[in-house]
Amino acid sequence: MSIKRIPRTDSIEELAHFWDTHDVTDFEDELEEVSEPVFQRDTIVKVQLSSEDAETVEGIARSRGIPVSDLIRAWVLEKVQASP
């Protein structure tokens, strides 16, 4: 019986499917320890607003049918992209 090799991919879905159907102990000779993060995560930034401002932002987001976080992210990215 031939054992498959660990897929070389960045697809989380493909890797999840592979490990759902394989046992890590069958691939010990291919594993290596890494000291740096493998997946880069986004940074979460908290923004403090007055209750009135928060309600206004929530109303705008609701009128556009999007989550508040998506609206705020879009506004921040607009400013970032417009800055020199």
N, C-alpha and C positions, 0 to 999 in steps of 0.2 A: 504494500500500500504506500503510495507516495503522499507525503504531507505537503500541503500548499505552503508557500512562503507568505510572510506578513506583507500585506499590500503597502506599497509606497504611494500614499495619497494624502491629501489634506482634507478629503471629504469625511466629515464627521459621520455622516450617514453610512458611508461605505465601511468605515472602520467599525462602527457600532454593529453593523450586520455581520462583519467578519468575526468579531469577538463574541457575538451572540451564538455563533455556530462553531467556535473553536475554543480550545483550552490553552491558556497561556503557558502551561507547563510543557506543551508540545513544542514550544518555540524558544526555550530558555537560551539556546545557543545563538539566537538572533537578537536577543534583548541587550540593550545597553543603557546604563544609567546616564541621565542628563542632569546638569546642574542649573540650566536656565529654563525659563518657561517655554513650553512647546506651543501653546496657543496664547496669542496676545488678546487680552480682554480690553474692552472699552473702559474708560475711566468714568466713574459716576461723580457728578458734581451736584451738591445741594445748593439751592438758591432760596434765600430767605426773602419772602414778600410779605407786605402787610396783608391783613385779611381782605381788605378792599381790593387791592391789586390782584390777589390770588383769585378772588371771585370773578373779577373782570377777565382774567386769563382763562379761567374755567368756562366762562360764558362764550368767549371767542372760540375756544376749542370745541365746545358743544355745538355751536352754530356751524362749524366746519365739519363736524362729524368725526373728529380725530381725538386721540388722547392728549391730555395736557402736555405730557412729556414730549410728544411728537411736535406739538406746536412750538414749545420753548426751544427744542433742538433745532427746528427749522429757522427760528429767529436768530439763534446764536450762530448757526452756520452761515446765514446771510451776512451777518456782520463780519465774521471771520474772513469770508471770501471777498468782501468789499474792502477790507483793510489792506494797506500796502505791504 
